[in-house]
């Protein structure tokens, strides 16, 4: 595997973490492709599916959706607007904020999401079938800890990153 940084500056943990980042980038691309395939029959995409997956829990402002999935508010707004134009969601008045409308799932959105969730369950079972349950749980825990660590780290304050 090729690592795109100076290996002599990395600790062993830093080297393995860098390899993990590269694998996650590759995995992310494959997951987005798979998500697009799973959702295509009902007129969705991975991005639209992510938004519907948050909205299914109840009406929510676009900014809250963006925070929940780690995307920009502007990007989620564009996706929500497209979903609204196609009838998957609707905008409701927000009693707590005059301008920030709530995004709410429509019957069409619920039907599409039900289809996608069924397809995803079958796909996930098939993909994960070759992995030990303990390994999957450990991987989730490691990724969760790394995400929490990253959330508390400001890379712009790291002196080595400015060289």
C-alpha positions as CSV (number, residue, x, y, z in Angstrom):
1,X,0.0,0.0,0.0
2,X,1.2,3.5,-0.8
3,X,1.0,6.0,1.9
4,X,0.9,9.7,0.8
5,X,3.0,11.3,3.5
6,X,6.4,11.1,5.0
7,X,6.6,7.7,6.7
8,X,9.6,8.6,8.8
9,X,7.5,11.2,10.6
10,X,4.7,8.8,11.6
11,X,4.6,6.6,14.7
12,X,3.4,3.1,14.1
13,X,-0.1,4.2,15.2
14,X,0.0,7.2,12.9
15,X,1.0,4.9,10.0
16,X,-1.8,2.5,10.6
17,X,-4.2,5.4,11.1
18,X,-3.1,6.8,7.7
19,X,-3.7,3.4,6.1
20,X,-7.2,3.3,7.8
21,X,-8.0,6.7,6.3
22,X,-7.1,5.5,2.8
23,X,-9.3,2.4,3.2
24,X,-12.2,4.5,4.6
25,X,-11.9,6.8,1.5
26,X,-12.0,3.8,-0.8
27,X,-14.9,2.2,1.2
28,X,-16.8,5.4,1.2
29,X,-16.7,5.5,-2.6
30,X,-18.0,1.9,-2.9
31,X,-20.7,2.6,-0.3
32,X,-21.9,5.6,-2.2
33,X,-22.0,3.6,-5.4
34,X,-23.9,0.7,-3.7
35,X,-26.3,3.2,-2.1
36,X,-27.0,4.8,-5.4
37,X,-27.8,1.4,-6.9
38,X,-30.1,0.4,-4.0
39,X,-32.0,3.7,-4.2
40,X,-32.2,4.2,-8.0
41,X,-35.4,2.2,-8.5
42,X,-37.4,4.7,-6.4
43,X,-35.7,7.8,-7.7
44,X,-33.3,8.4,-4.8
45,X,-29.6,8.6,-4.4
46,X,-27.3,8.0,-1.5
47,X,-27.4,11.7,-0.5
48,X,-31.2,11.8,-0.7
49,X,-31.4,8.5,1.3
50,X,-29.3,10.1,4.0
51,X,-31.6,13.0,4.3
52,X,-34.7,10.9,4.3
53,X,-33.2,8.6,7.0
54,X,-33.0,11.6,9.3
55,X,-36.3,13.1,8.4
56,X,-38.2,9.8,9.0
57,X,-37.8,10.4,12.8
58,X,-39.9,13.5,12.6
59,X,-39.9,17.0,11.2
60,X,-36.5,18.7,11.5
61,X,-34.8,21.9,10.2
62,X,-32.2,21.6,7.4
63,X,-29.4,22.8,9.7
64,X,-30.1,20.0,12.1
65,X,-30.1,17.4,9.3
66,X,-26.7,18.8,8.2
67,X,-25.2,18.5,11.6
68,X,-26.6,15.0,12.1
69,X,-24.9,13.7,8.9
70,X,-21.8,15.9,8.8
71,X,-22.6,17.8,5.7
72,X,-23.0,21.5,4.9
73,X,-26.3,23.2,5.4
74,X,-26.2,24.5,1.8
75,X,-25.7,21.0,0.4
76,X,-28.5,19.5,2.5
77,X,-30.8,22.4,1.6
78,X,-30.2,21.6,-2.1
79,X,-31.0,18.0,-1.5
80,X,-34.1,18.8,0.6
81,X,-35.3,21.2,-2.1
82,X,-35.0,18.5,-4.7
83,X,-36.8,16.0,-2.5
84,X,-39.6,18.5,-2.0
85,X,-39.9,19.2,-5.7
86,X,-40.3,15.4,-6.3
87,X,-42.8,14.9,-3.5
88,X,-40.6,12.9,-1.1
89,X,-40.7,15.6,1.6
90,X,-42.6,18.7,2.4
91,X,-41.8,21.9,4.3
92,X,-43.8,22.7,7.4
93,X,-43.9,25.9,9.4
94,X,-41.5,25.8,12.4
95,X,-43.2,27.1,15.6
96,X,-39.7,27.9,17.0
97,X,-38.2,29.7,14.0
98,X,-40.0,31.8,11.4
99,X,-37.5,31.3,8.6
100,X,-36.2,27.8,9.3
101,X,-38.9,25.5,7.9
102,X,-39.2,21.9,9.1
103,X,-38.5,19.1,6.6
104,X,-41.2,16.4,6.9
105,X,-41.5,13.0,5.2
106,X,-44.5,12.5,2.8
107,X,-46.3,9.3,2.1
108,X,-44.3,9.0,-1.1
109,X,-41.1,9.5,0.9
110,X,-42.2,6.8,3.4
111,X,-42.9,4.4,0.6
112,X,-39.5,5.0,-1.0
113,X,-37.7,4.7,2.3
114,X,-39.5,1.4,3.1
115,X,-38.3,0.0,-0.2
116,X,-34.7,1.1,0.3
117,X,-34.6,-0.1,3.9
118,X,-35.7,-3.6,2.8
119,X,-33.1,-3.6,0.0
120,X,-30.4,-2.4,2.3
121,X,-31.1,-5.0,4.9
122,X,-30.7,-7.8,2.4
123,X,-27.6,-6.2,1.0
124,X,-26.0,-5.6,4.4
125,X,-26.7,-9.1,5.5
126,X,-25.0,-10.5,2.4
127,X,-22.0,-8.1,2.7
128,X,-21.4,-8.7,6.4
129,X,-22.0,-12.4,6.2
130,X,-18.3,-13.1,5.8
131,X,-17.2,-11.2,8.8
132,X,-17.1,-12.2,12.5
133,X,-19.7,-10.4,14.7
134,X,-17.0,-9.6,17.2
135,X,-14.8,-8.0,14.5
136,X,-17.6,-5.9,13.2
137,X,-18.5,-4.7,16.7
138,X,-14.8,-3.9,17.4
139,X,-14.5,-2.0,14.1
140,X,-17.6,0.1,15.0
141,X,-16.2,0.9,18.4
142,X,-12.8,1.9,17.0
143,X,-14.3,4.1,14.3
144,X,-16.6,5.7,16.9
145,X,-13.6,6.5,19.2
146,X,-11.6,8.0,16.3
147,X,-14.6,10.1,15.2
148,X,-15.0,11.4,18.8
149,X,-11.2,12.2,18.9
150,X,-11.3,14.0,15.6
151,X,-14.3,16.0,16.7
152,X,-12.2,17.4,19.5
153,X,-9.1,18.1,17.4
154,X,-8.5,21.2,15.3
155,X,-6.0,20.3,12.6
156,X,-5.2,23.9,11.9
157,X,-3.6,24.2,15.3
158,X,-1.2,21.3,14.5
159,X,2.2,22.9,13.7
160,X,3.3,20.0,11.5
161,X,0.3,20.5,9.2
162,X,1.5,24.0,8.2
163,X,4.9,23.0,6.9
